[in-house]
Amino acid sequence: QVQLVESGGGLVQAGDSLRLSCAASGRTFSNYAMAWFRQAPGKERESVASINWSADSTDYADSVKGRFTISRDNAKNTVYLQMNNLKPEDTAIYYCAAFETRARRVPLEARRYDYWGQGTQVTVST
């Protein structure tokens, strides 16, 4: 089992930045690909970004490319999501997720991820 705990959400204004963190425990973190997903009220869950175990391969949803950056620190068992130039449409609950693979390319498909955190709320006001 892998336990994931997100933090760093909050209420910000459009154009501001936030950094989300996701702390993992329970298994060898470096064996896992990690990703961020989000879900806004009344909408389906949306992929945001993924990163492979060694942090040399990332993928982003088109809606966040150029604004968000996913990274990880395997020594700290933590994955991050740096969010810049936030927009009101970024308002959602953000979830981190993990699945065990050392493949270089990792998918941005929620169905591939076995472990999920409880989520952290991000609200962007105009």
DRENNURO-633077 format. One record per atom (N, C-alpha, C): atom name; x, y, z. Coordinates in pm, whole numbers. Atoms other than C-alpha are relative to their C-alpha. Layout:
N
<node atomo="CA" x="X" y="Y" z="Z"/>
...
END
This chain:
126
<node atomo="N" x="83" y="-119" z="0"/>
<node atomo="CA" x="0" y="0" z="0"/>
<node atomo="C" x="87" y="124" z="0"/>
<node atomo="N" x="-65" y="-131" z="1"/>
<node atomo="CA" x="105" y="355" z="-71"/>
<node atomo="C" x="-100" y="101" z="53"/>
<node atomo="N" x="86" y="-106" z="-52"/>
<node atomo="CA" x="-38" y="642" z="129"/>
<node atomo="C" x="49" y="132" z="-57"/>
<node atomo="N" x="-31" y="-128" z="63"/>
<node atomo="CA" x="-53" y="983" z="-36"/>
<node atomo="C" x="-75" y="112" z="73"/>
<node atomo="N" x="61" y="-113" z="-68"/>
<node atomo="CA" x="-119" y="1314" z="139"/>
<node atomo="C" x="38" y="128" z="-72"/>
<node atomo="N" x="-23" y="-125" z="70"/>
<node atomo="CA" x="-158" y="1635" z="-57"/>
<node atomo="C" x="-7" y="118" z="96"/>
<node atomo="N" x="5" y="-124" z="-76"/>
<node atomo="CA" x="-100" y="1984" z="78"/>
<node atomo="C" x="34" y="115" z="-92"/>
<node atomo="N" x="-41" y="-118" z="75"/>
<node atomo="CA" x="-52" y="2339" z="-43"/>
<node atomo="C" x="-112" y="72" z="-72"/>
<node atomo="N" x="111" y="-68" z="66"/>
<node atomo="CA" x="-395" y="2424" z="-177"/>
<node atomo="C" x="-40" y="126" z="75"/>
<node atomo="N" x="46" y="-122" z="-64"/>
<node atomo="CA" x="-570" y="2748" z="-100"/>
<node atomo="C" x="-79" y="87" z="-94"/>
<node atomo="N" x="74" y="-98" z="78"/>
<node atomo="CA" x="-753" y="3054" z="-224"/>
<node atomo="C" x="98" y="106" z="-48"/>
<node atomo="N" x="-90" y="-99" z="59"/>
<node atomo="CA" x="-558" y="3277" z="-462"/>
<node atomo="C" x="-74" y="79" z="-106"/>
<node atomo="N" x="57" y="-80" z="107"/>
<node atomo="CA" x="-626" y="3542" z="-721"/>
<node atomo="C" x="56" y="-43" z="-135"/>
<node atomo="N" x="-47" y="31" z="135"/>
<node atomo="CA" x="-597" y="3497" z="-1095"/>
<node atomo="C" x="137" y="64" z="-22"/>
<node atomo="N" x="-136" y="-47" z="24"/>
<node atomo="CA" x="-234" y="3530" z="-1200"/>
<node atomo="C" x="99" y="-40" z="108"/>
<node atomo="N" x="-87" y="41" z="-111"/>
<node atomo="CA" x="-98" y="3406" z="-868"/>
<node atomo="C" x="57" y="-140" z="-25"/>
<node atomo="N" x="-62" y="132" z="6"/>
<node atomo="CA" x="108" y="3093" z="-808"/>
<node atomo="C" x="-27" y="-78" z="128"/>
<node atomo="N" x="9" y="91" z="-114"/>
<node atomo="CA" x="76" y="2793" z="-579"/>
<node atomo="C" x="89" y="-119" z="-29"/>
<node atomo="N" x="-71" y="127" z="15"/>
<node atomo="CA" x="288" y="2487" z="-517"/>
<node atomo="C" x="-67" y="-104" z="86"/>
<node atomo="N" x="58" y="114" z="-71"/>
<node atomo="CA" x="116" y="2165" z="-425"/>
<node atomo="C" x="108" y="-103" z="27"/>
<node atomo="N" x="-90" y="109" z="-36"/>
<node atomo="CA" x="299" y="1885" z="-250"/>
<node atomo="C" x="-81" y="-125" z="26"/>
<node atomo="N" x="63" y="128" z="-29"/>
<node atomo="CA" x="216" y="1519" z="-219"/>
<node atomo="C" x="106" y="-89" z="64"/>
<node atomo="N" x="-94" y="84" z="-74"/>
<node atomo="CA" x="397" y="1316" z="45"/>
<node atomo="C" x="-46" y="-144" z="-4"/>
<node atomo="N" x="32" y="142" z="12"/>
<node atomo="CA" x="410" y="942" z="-7"/>
<node atomo="C" x="67" y="-80" z="111"/>
<node atomo="N" x="-57" y="89" z="-100"/>
<node atomo="CA" x="470" y="666" z="243"/>
<node atomo="C" x="-50" y="-141" z="-26"/>
<node atomo="N" x="47" y="136" z="4"/>
<node atomo="CA" x="447" y="293" z="265"/>
<node atomo="C" x="79" y="-94" z="-89"/>
<node atomo="N" x="-76" y="83" z="91"/>
<node atomo="CA" x="653" y="165" z="-26"/>
<node atomo="C" x="117" y="81" z="-54"/>
<node atomo="N" x="-114" y="-69" z="58"/>
<node atomo="CA" x="965" y="254" z="-221"/>
<node atomo="C" x="-49" y="100" z="-103"/>
<node atomo="N" x="58" y="-107" z="82"/>
<node atomo="CA" x="868" y="587" z="-373"/>
<node atomo="C" x="56" y="-1" z="-141"/>
<node atomo="N" x="-64" y="-7" z="131"/>
<node atomo="CA" x="1115" y="563" z="-658"/>
<node atomo="C" x="-44" y="-112" z="-94"/>
<node atomo="N" x="56" y="103" z="87"/>
<node atomo="CA" x="933" y="257" z="-794"/>
<node atomo="C" x="-129" y="43" z="-68"/>
<node atomo="N" x="133" y="-43" z="42"/>
<node atomo="CA" x="627" y="465" z="-871"/>
<node atomo="C" x="4" y="120" z="-94"/>
<node atomo="N" x="34" y="-119" z="77"/>
<node atomo="CA" x="515" y="694" z="-1146"/>
<node atomo="C" x="-104" y="78" z="78"/>
<node atomo="N" x="91" y="-86" z="-75"/>
<node atomo="CA" x="325" y="989" z="-1006"/>
<node atomo="C" x="-73" y="93" z="-96"/>
<node atomo="N" x="77" y="-92" z="84"/>
<node atomo="CA" x="59" y="1217" z="-1143"/>
<node atomo="C" x="-90" y="87" z="86"/>
<node atomo="N" x="101" y="-87" z="-59"/>
<node atomo="CA" x="-175" y="1499" z="-1058"/>
<node atomo="C" x="-124" y="0" z="-89"/>
<node atomo="N" x="128" y="-12" z="66"/>
<node atomo="CA" x="-542" y="1504" z="-1149"/>
<node atomo="C" x="-81" y="106" z="74"/>
<node atomo="N" x="86" y="-98" z="-68"/>
<node atomo="CA" x="-816" y="1752" z="-1068"/>
<node atomo="C" x="-145" y="-23" z="-38"/>
<node atomo="N" x="143" y="10" z="26"/>
<node atomo="CA" x="-1191" y="1764" z="-1045"/>
<node atomo="C" x="-70" y="123" z="52"/>
<node atomo="N" x="78" y="-117" z="-36"/>
<node atomo="CA" x="-1406" y="2072" z="-1048"/>
<node atomo="C" x="-144" y="-42" z="27"/>
<node atomo="N" x="139" y="35" z="-30"/>
<node atomo="CA" x="-1762" y="2074" z="-914"/>
<node atomo="C" x="-82" y="-19" z="-127"/>
<node atomo="N" x="87" y="26" z="113"/>
<node atomo="CA" x="-2001" y="1917" z="-1160"/>
<node atomo="C" x="71" y="-44" z="-126"/>
<node atomo="N" x="-77" y="40" z="119"/>
<node atomo="CA" x="-1721" y="1814" z="-1395"/>
<node atomo="C" x="69" y="-133" z="25"/>
<node atomo="N" x="-73" y="126" z="-11"/>
<node atomo="CA" x="-1538" y="1493" z="-1468"/>
<node atomo="C" x="144" y="27" z="44"/>
<node atomo="N" x="-141" y="-9" z="-38"/>
<node atomo="CA" x="-1192" y="1425" z="-1331"/>
<node atomo="C" x="85" y="26" z="-123"/>
<node atomo="N" x="-83" y="-43" z="113"/>
<node atomo="CA" x="-925" y="1578" z="-1551"/>
<node atomo="C" x="146" y="-28" z="32"/>
<node atomo="N" x="-143" y="22" z="-16"/>
<node atomo="CA" x="-563" y="1481" z="-1602"/>
<node atomo="C" x="72" y="134" z="2"/>
<node atomo="N" x="-77" y="-125" z="-6"/>
<node atomo="CA" x="-307" y="1748" z="-1517"/>
<node atomo="C" x="145" y="-25" z="-45"/>
<node atomo="N" x="-141" y="24" z="33"/>
<node atomo="CA" x="50" y="1612" z="-1525"/>
<node atomo="C" x="45" y="-133" z="58"/>
<node atomo="N" x="-58" y="124" z="-50"/>
<node atomo="CA" x="254" y="1297" z="-1482"/>
<node atomo="C" x="152" y="9" z="-7"/>
<node atomo="N" x="-146" y="3" z="-3"/>
<node atomo="CA" x="618" y="1219" z="-1405"/>
<node atomo="C" x="45" y="-142" z="26"/>
<node atomo="N" x="-45" y="137" z="-20"/>
<node atomo="CA" x="813" y="899" z="-1428"/>
<node atomo="C" x="87" y="-11" z="125"/>
<node atomo="N" x="-66" y="25" z="-128"/>
<node atomo="CA" x="1011" y="742" z="-1147"/>
<node atomo="C" x="130" y="78" z="16"/>
<node atomo="N" x="-131" y="-65" z="-7"/>
<node atomo="CA" x="1340" y="909" z="-1237"/>
<node atomo="C" x="-6" y="148" z="-35"/>
<node atomo="N" x="22" y="-142" z="26"/>
<node atomo="CA" x="1192" y="1249" z="-1321"/>
<node atomo="C" x="60" y="49" z="-131"/>
<node atomo="N" x="-52" y="-46" z="128"/>
<node atomo="CA" x="1331" y="1255" z="-1673"/>
<node atomo="C" x="-103" y="-7" z="-111"/>
<node atomo="N" x="108" y="1" z="97"/>
<node atomo="CA" x="996" y="1221" z="-1844"/>
<node atomo="C" x="-127" y="53" z="67"/>
<node atomo="N" x="124" y="-57" z="-52"/>
<node atomo="CA" x="687" y="1432" z="-1786"/>
<node atomo="C" x="-101" y="16" z="-113"/>
<node atomo="N" x="107" y="-22" z="97"/>
<node atomo="CA" x="355" y="1485" z="-1957"/>
<node atomo="C" x="-101" y="95" z="62"/>
<node atomo="N" x="93" y="-101" z="-49"/>
<node atomo="CA" x="101" y="1764" z="-1929"/>
<node atomo="C" x="-127" y="4" z="-85"/>
<node atomo="N" x="121" y="-31" z="74"/>
<node atomo="CA" x="-256" y="1831" z="-2023"/>
<node atomo="C" x="20" y="132" z="-74"/>
<node atomo="N" x="-16" y="-122" z="80"/>
<node atomo="CA" x="-282" y="2097" z="-2291"/>
<node atomo="C" x="-43" y="124" z="78"/>
<node atomo="N" x="54" y="-115" z="-73"/>
<node atomo="CA" x="-477" y="2320" z="-2055"/>
<node atomo="C" x="98" y="61" z="100"/>
<node atomo="N" x="-95" y="-50" z="-102"/>
<node atomo="CA" x="-179" y="2357" z="-1818"/>
<node atomo="C" x="142" y="14" z="-54"/>
<node atomo="N" x="-135" y="-8" z="57"/>
<node atomo="CA" x="122" y="2337" z="-2051"/>
<node atomo="C" x="51" y="143" z="2"/>
<node atomo="N" x="-59" y="-131" z="-7"/>
<node atomo="CA" x="356" y="2627" z="-1999"/>
<node atomo="C" x="-30" y="76" z="129"/>
<node atomo="N" x="35" y="-66" z="-127"/>
<node atomo="CA" x="197" y="2719" z="-1664"/>
<node atomo="C" x="32" y="-87" z="121"/>
<node atomo="N" x="-21" y="94" z="-112"/>
<node atomo="CA" x="232" y="2408" z="-1446"/>
<node atomo="C" x="127" y="-81" z="-24"/>
<node atomo="N" x="-118" y="85" z="7"/>
<node atomo="CA" x="544" y="2207" z="-1368"/>
<node atomo="C" x="-9" y="-107" z="108"/>
<node atomo="N" x="-3" y="110" z="-95"/>
<node atomo="CA" x="551" y="1864" z="-1207"/>
<node atomo="C" x="145" y="-38" z="25"/>
<node atomo="N" x="-135" y="42" z="-37"/>
<node atomo="CA" x="862" y="1752" z="-1021"/>
<node atomo="C" x="-10" y="-97" z="117"/>
<node atomo="N" x="0" y="93" z="-113"/>
<node atomo="CA" x="964" y="1500" z="-760"/>
<node atomo="C" x="137" y="0" z="66"/>
<node atomo="N" x="-123" y="16" z="-76"/>
<node atomo="CA" x="1224" y="1448" z="-491"/>
<node atomo="C" x="-8" y="-138" z="64"/>
<node atomo="N" x="10" y="137" z="-50"/>
<node atomo="CA" x="1274" y="1077" z="-435"/>
<node atomo="C" x="61" y="-14" z="140"/>
<node atomo="N" x="-59" y="6" z="-134"/>
<node atomo="CA" x="1488" y="1143" z="-128"/>
<node atomo="C" x="-100" y="44" z="106"/>
<node atomo="N" x="101" y="-50" z="-95"/>
<node atomo="CA" x="1191" y="1319" z="32"/>
<node atomo="C" x="-135" y="-68" z="-21"/>
<node atomo="N" x="126" y="71" z="28"/>
<node atomo="CA" x="923" y="1085" z="-109"/>
<node atomo="C" x="-114" y="97" z="-31"/>
<node atomo="N" x="98" y="-106" z="24"/>
<node atomo="CA" x="741" y="1387" z="-243"/>
<node atomo="C" x="-4" y="37" z="-148"/>
<node atomo="N" x="20" y="-54" z="134"/>
<node atomo="CA" x="597" y="1502" z="-574"/>
<node atomo="C" x="-64" y="136" z="13"/>
<node atomo="N" x="46" y="-139" z="-6"/>
<node atomo="CA" x="522" y="1866" z="-645"/>
<node atomo="C" x="-74" y="37" z="-128"/>
<node atomo="N" x="60" y="-61" z="117"/>
<node atomo="CA" x="303" y="2065" z="-877"/>
<node atomo="C" x="9" y="151" z="18"/>
<node atomo="N" x="-12" y="-145" z="-2"/>
<node atomo="CA" x="414" y="2422" z="-932"/>
<node atomo="C" x="-99" y="57" z="-100"/>
<node atomo="N" x="105" y="-56" z="84"/>
<node atomo="CA" x="122" y="2620" z="-1069"/>
<node atomo="C" x="19" y="151" z="-7"/>
<node atomo="N" x="-19" y="-143" z="22"/>
<node atomo="CA" x="187" y="2963" z="-1217"/>
<node atomo="C" x="-112" y="56" z="-87"/>
<node atomo="N" x="103" y="-67" z="81"/>
<node atomo="CA" x="-44" y="3217" z="-1377"/>
<node atomo="C" x="-134" y="-72" z="10"/>
<node atomo="N" x="124" y="74" z="-22"/>
<node atomo="CA" x="-345" y="3051" z="-1224"/>
<node atomo="C" x="-119" y="76" z="-55"/>
<node atomo="N" x="121" y="-54" z="59"/>
<node atomo="CA" x="-682" y="3103" z="-1386"/>
<node atomo="C" x="-121" y="-52" z="78"/>
<node atomo="N" x="119" y="49" z="-70"/>
<node atomo="CA" x="-1034" y="3072" z="-1244"/>
<node atomo="C" x="-39" y="-142" z="-41"/>
<node atomo="N" x="36" y="135" z="46"/>
<node atomo="CA" x="-1084" y="2760" z="-1455"/>
<node atomo="C" x="92" y="-108" z="57"/>
<node atomo="N" x="-84" y="97" z="-71"/>
<node atomo="CA" x="-804" y="2594" z="-1256"/>
<node atomo="C" x="-60" y="-40" z="135"/>
<node atomo="N" x="64" y="32" z="-127"/>
<node atomo="CA" x="-1036" y="2588" z="-955"/>
<node atomo="C" x="-49" y="-144" z="0"/>
<node atomo="N" x="34" y="143" z="-8"/>
<node atomo="CA" x="-1075" y="2225" z="-849"/>
<node atomo="C" x="61" y="-59" z="126"/>
<node atomo="N" x="-72" y="80" z="-97"/>
<node atomo="CA" x="-979" y="1963" z="-599"/>
<node atomo="C" x="110" y="-73" z="-76"/>
<node atomo="N" x="-115" y="61" z="66"/>
<node atomo="CA" x="-633" y="1841" z="-691"/>
<node atomo="C" x="41" y="-126" z="76"/>
<node atomo="N" x="-35" y="130" z="-57"/>
<node atomo="CA" x="-540" y="1478" z="-633"/>
<node atomo="C" x="135" y="-46" z="-55"/>
<node atomo="N" x="-117" y="70" z="54"/>
<node atomo="CA" x="-206" y="1305" z="-657"/>
<node atomo="C" x="-28" y="-149" z="-1"/>
<node atomo="N" x="24" y="142" z="20"/>
<node atomo="CA" x="-189" y="945" z="-767"/>
<node atomo="C" x="131" y="-69" z="-35"/>
<node atomo="N" x="-123" y="76" z="23"/>
<node atomo="CA" x="68" y="669" z="-801"/>
<node atomo="C" x="-33" y="-136" z="-59"/>
<node atomo="N" x="4" y="141" z="36"/>
<node atomo="CA" x="123" y="343" z="-982"/>
<node atomo="C" x="140" y="-50" z="-22"/>
<node atomo="N" x="-133" y="58" z="-3"/>
<node atomo="CA" x="415" y="109" z="-972"/>
<node atomo="C" x="46" y="-34" z="-141"/>
<node atomo="N" x="-62" y="27" z="128"/>
<node atomo="CA" x="621" y="124" z="-1288"/>
<node atomo="C" x="131" y="77" z="-8"/>
<node atomo="N" x="-124" y="-71" z="30"/>
<node atomo="CA" x="971" y="213" z="-1396"/>
<node atomo="C" x="13" y="25" z="-150"/>
<node atomo="N" x="-1" y="-37" z="141"/>
<node atomo="CA" x="872" y="275" z="-1755"/>
<node atomo="C" x="39" y="146" z="-14"/>
<node atomo="N" x="-43" y="-138" z="19"/>
<node atomo="CA" x="1017" y="591" z="-1899"/>
<node atomo="C" x="-120" y="91" z="-29"/>
<node atomo="N" x="117" y="-79" z="31"/>
<node atomo="CA" x="690" y="712" z="-2044"/>
<node atomo="C" x="-115" y="-47" z="87"/>
<node atomo="N" x="113" y="37" z="-86"/>
<node atomo="CA" x="393" y="722" z="-1812"/>
<node atomo="C" x="-125" y="70" z="-50"/>
<node atomo="N" x="123" y="-54" z="56"/>
<node atomo="CA" x="33" y="778" z="-1911"/>
<node atomo="C" x="-68" y="101" z="91"/>
<node atomo="N" x="86" y="-91" z="-75"/>
<node atomo="CA" x="-199" y="1054" z="-1805"/>
<node atomo="C" x="-142" y="-55" z="-1"/>
<node atomo="N" x="129" y="66" z="-2"/>
<node atomo="CA" x="-481" y="806" z="-1768"/>
<node atomo="C" x="-30" y="-43" z="143"/>
<node atomo="N" x="31" y="27" z="-141"/>
<node atomo="CA" x="-649" y="790" z="-1430"/>
<node atomo="C" x="-15" y="-148" z="29"/>
<node atomo="N" x="27" y="142" z="-25"/>
<node atomo="CA" x="-742" y="424" z="-1473"/>
<node atomo="C" x="128" y="-79" z="26"/>
<node atomo="N" x="-126" y="71" z="-19"/>
<node atomo="CA" x="-372" y="331" z="-1464"/>
<node atomo="C" x="54" y="15" z="143"/>
<node atomo="N" x="-55" y="-33" z="-131"/>
<node atomo="CA" x="-318" y="472" z="-1115"/>
<node atomo="C" x="-76" y="-73" z="110"/>
<node atomo="N" x="57" y="86" z="-102"/>
<node atomo="CA" x="-374" y="251" z="-815"/>
<node atomo="C" x="-22" y="68" z="134"/>
<node atomo="N" x="4" y="-64" z="-132"/>
<node atomo="CA" x="-322" y="485" z="-523"/>
<node atomo="C" x="-30" y="148" z="-17"/>
<node atomo="N" x="47" y="-137" z="11"/>
<node atomo="CA" x="-485" y="819" z="-462"/>
<node atomo="C" x="2" y="68" z="137"/>
<node atomo="N" x="10" y="-79" z="-121"/>
<node atomo="CA" x="-466" y="1094" z="-205"/>
<node atomo="C" x="-142" y="50" z="20"/>
<node atomo="N" x="133" y="-51" z="-34"/>
<node atomo="CA" x="-760" y="1270" z="-43"/>
<node atomo="C" x="-32" y="131" z="-73"/>
<node atomo="N" x="22" y="-122" z="77"/>
<node atomo="CA" x="-714" y="1587" z="-245"/>
<node atomo="C" x="23" y="126" z="81"/>
<node atomo="N" x="-15" y="-132" z="-60"/>
<node atomo="CA" x="-645" y="1952" z="-176"/>
<node atomo="C" x="-70" y="101" z="-88"/>
<node atomo="N" x="82" y="-96" z="75"/>
<node atomo="CA" x="-872" y="2238" z="-278"/>
<node atomo="C" x="84" y="119" z="-48"/>
<node atomo="N" x="-60" y="-120" z="58"/>
<node atomo="CA" x="-744" y="2509" z="-510"/>
<node atomo="C" x="-114" y="85" z="-54"/>
<node atomo="N" x="103" y="-92" z="46"/>
<node atomo="CA" x="-968" y="2809" z="-564"/>
<node atomo="C" x="67" y="127" z="-52"/>
<node atomo="N" x="-60" y="-118" z="63"/>
<node atomo="CA" x="-874" y="3088" z="-803"/>
<node atomo="C" x="-112" y="100" z="-27"/>
<node atomo="N" x="101" y="-103" z="17"/>
<node atomo="CA" x="-1076" y="3407" z="-785"/>
<node atomo="C" x="42" y="98" z="-110"/>
<node atomo="N" x="-28" y="-98" z="105"/>
<node atomo="CA" x="-1105" y="3671" z="-1056"/>
<node atomo="C" x="46" y="132" z="59"/>
END
